[in-house]
Amino acid sequence: MKQFLLGLITASVLVVAVAFSRQAADPKADLPPNLQILSEARNPWTNLRMNSDPLEFQFAVVSDRTGGHREKIFSKAVEQLNLLQPEFVLSVGDLIEGYSTDREKIAKEWKEFQNFTSRLQMPFFYVVGNHDIANVSQEKIWEEKFGRRYYHFVYKNVLFLQLCSEDPPGSTNITPDQVAYIKKALEENKNVHWTIVSLHKPIWNSDVEKNGWGDVEKLLAGRNYTVFAGHVHRYQKFVRQGMNYYQLATTGGGSKLRGVNYGEFDHLVWITMKKSGPILANIMLDGIYPEDLQVPQTVEPVIPFDRKPTHPVRGFVYFDGAPPAGATVAFHQKATTMGKDSYRVIADGLIEGDGSFTLSSNGPFDGAPVGEYFITVVYDGRYPFNGKKIKNDDIPSKFTKPDTSDLKATVKSGPNEFTVDMRK
């Protein structure tokens, strides 16, 4: 009897094994759509669960082109986007230099820019920036060319809100009319699985109760969303309401180009939209080459800036005898207009682990112009990319503001070196 049962079990196992072998050998068994492959008992791959879904897609975001745009950067990015083949491209504004009431000049700048976007093999969605709509004259030209200053669309169950942070022109604001539009768009698209918001200025960093962003966030609360902005020309990640906000670097705009540690580089953001949310990849423009490894030759002239010559400036910063590593040292110059003092950052640099710093004004580590400066040291949260704010509790507040800091320096011709020693 035992031998009979043992034989029956063995036979059953063999039948299952044979059935499994036949199923594995069947090229049509459990294969993803569009895949044709011979599957055997043993196979040289990990699995056949292809990373594809009809609702998933890829798109790109480009950042500021202007604010001192550089030669042949954005135009090259257009050719590189055609290599990468996203389904469409979003922008975050500042597409022309603007800041003029000369219609002929503005029309010429838009013609140049639209010649670039016309070469794209996929749609390009505009967002308006302060350079694009700096005054009423530019606003009229925008309306003649593009109509709306804010709009939305839905693609594969994702809502895209293209907003205007320059409402009205020359301001940093979102008006109640725009908030009402956003509310209606969100109400009409309650069931989308994600919302992508694009605007020019990261206005969540200022008074959100006055500039309208607080009202926008209240409308967005409780849903999955991601925000993209530009304007500052430095990459940084923020987390608000548990959602990710990205301040992008540049795609040809004015930048000191000090590299990843400073968030200063030319890039485009490649986004794969999945059910779980967007997956971001920052792609540096200087790392994209076609198959022949030849850099695309494009035409994109710029107007050179009349800038003061700079001189090397380096040194060390200490607070109570220890280096405040990761803080920013900034050199400010004072100006008095109509009896009121104002300060402008001319040069800055990150403080390294040993307390050393090197200043940059216009380009990477080029120093500062000759002159008198007020110095500040602050953990300003400008450079972290993990979304967590760096606290500024350690450094006394008087050193963090140029109008109260007693730290001063005079930059002279030739190499300069300073030691900044702060005490409680």
Order of alpha helices (4+ residues) and beta strands (2+ residues): alpha-beta-alpha-beta-alpha-beta-alpha-beta-beta-alpha-beta-alpha-alpha-beta-beta-beta-beta-beta-beta-beta-beta-beta-beta-beta-beta
